[in-house]
């Protein structure tokens, strides 16, 4: 778990111009890894926006809540957490 969190935070050493997208990427990656602790850190400490997609040409513009629901099996803890933080389902 420490390794995953360390990898997420190491992604933020690049320029501030892409910081917001890097935070969104970290959120998506934490969701895909089903790591609730990492999701909480990215949202609470790095201020990831739960209603902003990660803009990635290869995968489109995924939203964290959609990725949490699509991950098989879905991580209900992460889905509930994102909803508590204001994630919208109709984005």
Buried (B, 14 or more C-beta within 10 A) or exposed (E): EEEBBEBBBEBBEEEEEEEBBBBBBBBBBBBBBBBBEBBBBBBEEBEBBBEBBBEEEEEEEBBBBBBBBEBEEEBEEBBEBBBEBEBEEEE
